[in-house]
Amino acid sequence: MMIKFVCIVILISYKSAIKIMHKFIYKYKYPATEKYASRQYCLAFAILSAILFIFIYFFITPSPYIPEQSSPILGSEDASLNPVLCWHGGISKSNIDRIYMLLFKRNSMLPEINYKILLDTNRENLTNIDEITRIGAGKKEKICYVMPYSLEANTTYYWKITAISDRGKESESPTWSFKTKSSTIGPIISTHQKPVIDNRTAIKTSSQGVGPNITWTTPSDSNKNVIFKTNFEDYAKSTTPKEFSIQYNGKGDNYQVITTDESHSGLKSLQLWGTPGWSSNVYYYFNKPETGRIGFEVMAKANPNEEGWIQFINPEGSEWGWGWGGVLFDSDGYIKAPATSSNPYKKIQSEDKWYKVRSEMDVKTGACWVWIDDELVVNGVTPAEAGRENPDAYKGIRCVAFGDNSWYEDPSTPTYFDDLTIYTVSTGDET
C-alpha cells in the first residue's frame, strides 16, 4: 500500500511539473500563438524526463554493499604466504536497472564496481596494493584476489576493501587482520617428463592450430602436485562449494549448485545453469606457480544445442574476463579447443555423453596443451599463434572458469562438471 501511495504522489508531482514547464515554454518560447502547443508539451515532457532520469541515475542509486570478509578468516595465524583475499561485495539493483532489465531482458545497465585492495603491516597506514573492477550482479557476491607476490612469514597483516561504483557511490570495509604461517616452505612441485621438441627449442604450430613437432606424455597421479581435487560427493546437495566463486549467476544463485540429477562418478556433480543472454560463470581461484605449468582435469557434460565451457581465465583481462587454454561445448554441436582460438580444433559432440577434458598451460609462455578423452588435440599453441588480440593477457590468469549459457534454447538446460582436479607440474627446466 505504501509503495502505491508513493507512486501516486510521484506521478501527480511529475504531471504538475510538466504543466509548469509547459507554461514556462509557452510564455517565453512561443508567446504569440497556440500553433506549437503540442510541441511545447512534448518538449516539456522530454526536458523533465531527462532531468528525472539523471537525478535517479546519479542520486537515487544504491551504494555498493559494505565489503564483508570471507578469507583469510579474521585473526587467523596460519595464512598462506600467497593468500587469496576474498570478501563479499556487490551492489543491489537500482530502479533504473530494474526498468532496463524488464524492458530489454539483460543486465547491461548494472554498474561497474572498482575494488581497492589496501594491505600493510601498519594498521594505521594501509597501502593500496591493487585495484580490480567487477560488473555488479545486482546482489551480494563473492570476490577473490590472489596476492601477486609472497608475504613475509610469521607476520601480521592488516587489510580492507574500498568499493566505488561507476556512479560515484562508495563503501568501505572495516580493517581485518591475519598472520602468515611461520614456515616458508611452499608446495613441492613434482618432476615431470620434459616435452620432446624434435631437437628444437621453438614451438611450431600447423595452420590448424595444432603443433605437430611436440609430444607430451600424460602425467601420472604420482607426478602431479594436486592443488584441489573433488568428486563433489562431500558437498551438500543444493549448495555452492565454498571454494568456488559465482561471477555471473545465470538463472540464479540457487541453480549454480551441487546436484544429484547427473553424475559421472558417485551420486553428485556441479551444476551450472545460464539463461538466454546471461551466462553462469563460476571461478576457482588458485596461486599460479612462477614456473612450470598449471593444469586441470574434469569430466563435463553439456547440451549440444547450448554452450558450456571450462578454461583458464584472467578476470581483469577484458570487460568479461580473458579466457584461454580450455574447451568450449558450442551451440553449433561442436567441441572446440582452445575455446577462444580463431581457428580451433573441432569435434562433433555426442548427445548424453560425459567428456574428459584436460588442459595444461605454461605459465611463462602461455602455450597450452589440451586433451579430450585422453586424445591430445591442442599441442603447445600460444595465445599469439591462436590469433588472440591481447596475447599477453595470459600472464594475469589466476582462475579456472566453469560456465554455461543458452543463446537459442528457452527454457535452457545446465552443464554438469564432475571429478575435478587442479594441479601443477614441473617441465624440468626450472633450474
C-alpha positions in Angstrom: 0.0 0.0 0.0 2.8 2.4 0.9 4.5 1.7 -2.4 1.3 2.5 -4.3 0.9 5.7 -2.4 4.4 6.8 -3.1 4.0 6.0 -6.8 0.8 8.1 -7.0 2.5 11.1 -5.3 5.4 10.9 -7.7 3.1 10.7 -10.7 1.0 13.7 -9.6 4.2 15.7 -8.9 5.6 14.8 -12.2 2.5 15.8 -14.1 2.3 19.1 -12.2 6.0 19.7 -13.1 5.3 19.1 -16.8 2.4 21.6 -16.7 4.6 24.2 -15.1 7.3 23.6 -17.6 4.7 23.8 -20.4 3.5 27.2 -19.2 7.1 28.4 -19.0 7.9 27.4 -22.5 4.6 28.8 -23.8 5.3 32.1 -22.2 8.9 32.6 -23.2 9.4 30.4 -26.3 6.2 30.8 -28.3 4.2 33.6 -26.6 2.1 34.6 -29.5 0.4 31.5 -30.8 -1.2 28.2 -29.9 0.3 26.7 -33.0 3.1 24.9 -31.2 1.0 23.7 -28.2 1.7 20.0 -28.8 5.4 20.7 -29.5 5.6 22.7 -26.3 4.1 19.9 -24.3 6.4 17.3 -25.8 9.4 19.5 -25.2 8.4 20.0 -21.6 7.9 16.2 -21.2 11.4 15.5 -22.7 13.2 18.0 -20.5 11.5 16.8 -17.3 12.1 13.2 -18.2 15.8 13.8 -18.8 16.1 15.7 -15.5 14.3 12.9 -13.7 16.4 10.2 -15.3 19.7 11.9 -14.4 18.5 12.5 -10.9 17.5 8.9 -10.3 20.6 7.5 -12.1 23.2 9.5 -10.1 21.5 10.4 -6.9 18.9 7.7 -6.1 21.2 4.7 -6.8 22.4 2.4 -4.2 25.9 2.4 -2.8 28.0 -0.8 -3.1 27.5 -3.2 -0.2 29.9 -2.8 2.6 32.5 -5.5 1.9 32.3 -8.4 4.4 35.4 -10.6 5.0 35.4 -14.2 3.7 39.0 -15.3 3.9 41.6 -15.4 5.3 39.5 -15.8 8.5 39.7 -12.8 10.8 42.6 -13.3 13.2 43.9 -16.5 11.6 47.5 -17.3 12.4 48.4 -19.8 9.6 47.6 -17.9 6.4 49.4 -18.8 3.2 52.4 -16.6 2.2 50.4 -16.2 -1.1 46.9 -15.8 0.3 43.7 -15.5 -1.7 41.9 -12.5 -0.2 38.1 -13.0 -0.5 35.2 -10.8 0.5 31.5 -10.5 -0.2 30.6 -7.3 -2.1 28.5 -6.3 -5.0 25.6 -3.8 -5.3 21.9 -4.1 -5.4 19.8 -3.2 -8.4 18.5 0.4 -8.6 15.1 1.2 -10.0 16.6 2.3 -13.3 18.4 -1.1 -13.6 15.2 -3.0 -12.9 13.3 -1.0 -15.5 16.1 -1.6 -18.1 16.2 -5.3 -17.3 12.4 -5.5 -17.5 12.3 -3.9 -21.0 15.4 -5.4 -22.5 15.9 -8.7 -20.6 19.6 -8.1 -19.9 21.9 -6.6 -17.3 23.9 -4.1 -19.3 22.9 -1.2 -17.1 24.3 -2.7 -13.9 27.2 -0.6 -12.6 30.8 -1.4 -12.5 32.5 -1.5 -9.1 36.1 -0.7 -8.5 37.6 -2.5 -5.5 40.7 -1.0 -4.0 42.7 -3.6 -2.0 44.6 -2.0 0.9 47.1 -4.1 2.9 50.1 -3.4 5.2 51.7 -4.4 8.4 50.9 -1.0 9.8 47.2 -0.9 10.7 47.1 2.9 10.6 48.8 3.3 7.2 47.4 0.8 4.7 48.9 0.7 1.2 46.7 0.5 -1.9 48.4 -2.6 -3.4 46.0 -3.1 -6.4 42.5 -2.4 -7.8 40.1 -4.7 -9.6 36.9 -4.0 -11.4 33.7 -6.1 -11.5 30.3 -5.6 -13.1 27.8 -5.7 -10.3 25.4 -8.7 -10.4 22.6 -6.8 -8.6 23.2 -8.9 -5.4 25.9 -9.8 -2.9 28.6 -11.8 -4.5 32.0 -13.3 -3.5 35.1 -11.6 -5.0 38.6 -13.0 -4.6 42.0 -11.6 -5.2 45.2 -13.6 -5.4 48.3 -11.9 -4.0 50.7 -11.4 -6.9 53.8 -11.7 -4.6 54.7 -13.6 -1.4 54.2 -12.1 2.0 56.7 -12.3 4.9 56.4 -15.3 7.1 55.2 -15.1 10.7 53.9 -11.6 10.1 50.6 -9.9 11.0 49.0 -8.1 8.1 46.0 -5.7 8.1 43.8 -5.2 5.1 40.5 -3.7 4.0 38.5 -3.1 0.8 37.1 0.1 -0.6 34.3 -0.3 -3.2 33.5 2.5 -5.5 30.7 2.3 -8.2 31.0 4.0 -11.5 28.1 6.2 -10.3 30.3 7.7 -7.6 28.9 5.8 -4.6 31.5 4.4 -2.2 31.6 1.9 0.7 34.5 0.8 2.9 35.0 -2.3 4.9 36.4 -2.4 8.5 40.0 -3.3 8.8 40.7 -7.0 9.0 43.9 -8.9 10.0 45.6 -12.3 9.6 49.0 -13.7 10.4 51.1 -15.7 7.9 52.4 -19.1 8.9 55.9 -19.4 10.2 57.1 -21.9 7.6 58.4 -20.5 4.3 58.2 -24.0 2.7 55.8 -23.9 -0.2 54.2 -26.8 -2.1 56.6 -29.3 -3.7 56.2 -29.4 -7.4 56.9 -32.9 -8.7 59.1 -33.8 -11.6 57.5 -34.4 -14.9 58.9 -35.7 -18.2 60.2 -32.8 -20.4 58.5 -32.3 -23.7 60.4 -33.6 -26.8 60.6 -30.8 -29.5 62.4 -32.5 -32.4 65.8 -31.2 -31.1 64.5 -27.6 -31.5 63.6 -25.1 -28.8 61.0 -23.2 -30.7 57.3 -24.3 -30.6 55.8 -24.6 -34.0 52.1 -25.0 -34.9 50.4 -26.1 -38.1 47.8 -24.0 -39.9 45.1 -25.9 -38.0 46.4 -24.6 -34.7 47.9 -27.9 -33.5 51.7 -28.2 -33.2 52.9 -31.4 -34.9 56.5 -31.1 -33.6 55.8 -31.6 -29.9 55.0 -34.6 -27.9 53.8 -34.6 -24.3 53.2 -37.6 -22.1 50.3 -37.8 -19.8 51.4 -37.2 -16.2 50.5 -39.9 -13.8 48.8 -39.1 -10.5 52.1 -39.5 -8.6 53.8 -36.9 -10.8 51.1 -34.2 -10.2 51.2 -31.7 -7.4 47.5 -31.5 -6.7 46.1 -28.1 -5.6 42.5 -29.2 -5.4 40.6 -32.4 -6.1 37.0 -33.4 -5.6 34.2 -35.6 -6.9 31.7 -33.3 -5.2 30.4 -36.1 -3.0 31.4 -34.3 0.2 29.2 -31.3 -0.5 25.6 -30.9 0.5 23.0 -31.0 -2.3 21.8 -27.6 -3.5 24.8 -25.8 -2.1 27.6 -23.9 -3.9 31.0 -25.3 -2.9 32.8 -22.7 -0.7 35.9 -23.0 -2.9 34.1 -21.6 -5.9 33.1 -18.0 -6.6 29.9 -17.2 -8.6 31.0 -14.5 -11.0 27.8 -14.4 -13.1 24.8 -16.2 -11.7 22.9 -17.2 -14.9 19.5 -18.5 -13.9 20.2 -17.6 -10.2 22.5 -18.5 -7.4 20.3 -21.4 -6.4 21.0 -23.1 -9.8 24.8 -23.0 -9.5 24.9 -25.8 -7.0 25.6 -29.4 -6.3 23.0 -31.7 -7.8 22.1 -35.4 -7.9 20.3 -35.0 -11.3 23.5 -36.1 -13.2 26.9 -37.5 -12.2 29.9 -39.2 -13.7 31.0 -40.9 -10.6 29.2 -41.3 -7.3 25.8 -39.5 -6.9 26.7 -35.8 -7.3 28.1 -33.3 -9.7 28.4 -29.5 -10.0 25.5 -28.0 -12.0 25.9 -24.6 -13.8 22.8 -23.1 -15.4 22.7 -20.0 -17.6 19.8 -18.3 -19.3 19.5 -16.7 -22.8 21.7 -13.6 -22.7 23.0 -14.1 -19.2 25.7 -16.7 -18.5 26.6 -18.7 -15.5 30.3 -18.3 -14.7 31.9 -19.9 -11.6 35.6 -19.4 -10.8 38.1 -21.4 -8.8 41.0 -19.2 -7.8 44.5 -20.6 -7.5 48.0 -19.4 -6.7 49.8 -19.6 -10.1 53.3 -21.1 -9.9 56.2 -18.9 -11.1 57.5 -21.7 -13.4 56.2 -24.9 -14.9 52.6 -25.5 -15.8 49.2 -25.1 -14.3 46.6 -27.7 -15.3 43.1 -29.0 -14.7 41.2 -32.2 -15.5 37.5 -32.6 -15.3 34.5 -34.6 -16.6 32.0 -32.4 -18.4 28.5 -33.0 -19.9 26.7 -30.3 -21.9 23.7 -29.9 -24.3 25.0 -29.8 -27.9 22.4 -27.1 -28.6 23.7 -24.8 -25.9 27.1 -23.6 -24.6 29.2 -25.0 -21.8 32.9 -24.4 -21.2 35.9 -24.7 -18.9 39.1 -22.7 -19.3 41.8 -20.7 -17.5 40.8 -17.1 -17.1 42.3 -13.7 -16.3 39.3 -11.9 -14.6 40.8 -8.4 -15.4 42.0 -9.3 -19.0 38.9 -7.7 -20.6 35.4 -6.5 -19.6 34.1 -10.0 -19.1 37.4 -11.7 -18.4 40.1 -13.2 -20.7 39.9 -16.9 -21.2 42.4 -19.3 -22.6 43.5 -22.9 -22.8 40.1 -24.5 -22.4 37.3 -26.4 -24.1 34.0 -25.0 -25.4 30.9 -27.1 -25.9 29.5 -24.8 -28.6 25.8 -24.4 -29.6 26.6 -25.5 -33.1 27.2 -29.0 -31.9 31.0 -28.9 -32.0 33.5 -29.2 -29.2 36.2 -26.6 -29.8 39.8 -26.2 -28.3 41.3 -23.9 -27.4 37.9 -22.4 -26.6 38.8 -18.9 -27.7 41.0 -19.6 -30.6 40.3 -18.1 -34.1 40.9 -21.5 -35.7 40.2 -24.2 -33.1 40.3 -27.9 -33.2 36.7 -29.1 -33.8 35.0 -32.4 -32.9 31.3 -33.3 -33.2 29.7 -33.5 -29.8 27.7 -36.6 -28.9 24.4 -36.5 -27.1 24.2 -37.5 -23.4 27.9 -38.1 -23.1 30.5 -37.2 -20.4 33.7 -35.9 -21.8 37.1 -36.0 -20.1 38.8 -32.6 -20.5 42.3 -31.8 -19.5 44.4 -28.7 -20.1 47.8 -27.5 -19.2 49.3 -24.0 -19.7 52.9 -23.0 -19.5 52.9 -20.0 -17.1 55.8 -18.3 -18.8 54.8 -18.5 -22.5 51.1 -19.2 -22.3 51.4 -22.2 -24.5 48.6 -24.7 -23.9 48.0 -28.4 -24.3 44.5 -29.7 -24.4 43.3 -33.3 -24.3 39.7 -34.5 -24.9 39.1 -38.1 -23.8 42.9 -38.5 -23.5 43.4 -37.5 -27.1 45.9 -34.6 -27.5 44.1 -32.1 -29.7 46.0 -28.9 -28.9 49.8 -29.2 -28.8 51.7 -26.3 -27.4 49.7 -23.4 -29.0 50.4 -19.9 -27.6 47.8 -17.1 -27.5 49.6 -15.2 -30.3 49.5 -18.3 -32.5 45.8 -18.7 -31.8 45.1 -15.2 -33.0 44.3 -13.6 -29.7 44.0 -9.8 -29.8 45.7 -9.5 -26.4 48.2 -12.3 -26.4 50.0 -11.3 -23.2 46.8 -11.3 -21.1 47.5 -14.9 -20.1 50.1 -13.6 -17.6 47.2 -12.5 -15.4 45.5 -15.9 -15.4 44.6 -16.9 -11.8 41.4 -18.9 -12.1 39.7 -21.8 -13.7 36.4 -20.8 -15.1 33.4 -23.1 -15.5 30.4 -21.8 -17.5 27.0 -22.4 -19.1 24.9 -20.3 -21.4 21.9 -20.6 -23.8 21.6 -18.3 -26.7 18.8 -20.0 -28.5 17.1 -22.6 -26.3 14.5 -21.3 -23.9 13.9 -23.0 -21.5 17.7 -23.6 -21.2 19.4 -26.7 -19.7 22.5 -26.9 -17.5 26.1 -28.0 -18.0 27.5 -30.5 -15.4 31.0 -31.0 -14.1 32.4 -33.9 -12.1 35.7 -35.4 -10.9 37.7 -32.2 -10.9 41.5 -32.0 -10.3 43.6 -28.8 -10.5 47.3 -29.3 -10.3 50.8 -28.0 -11.2 53.5 -29.9 -13.0 57.2 -29.2 -13.5 58.6 -29.2 -17.0 62.1 -30.0 -15.8 63.7 -26.7 -17.0 63.0 -24.6 -13.9 66.6 -24.6 -12.7 
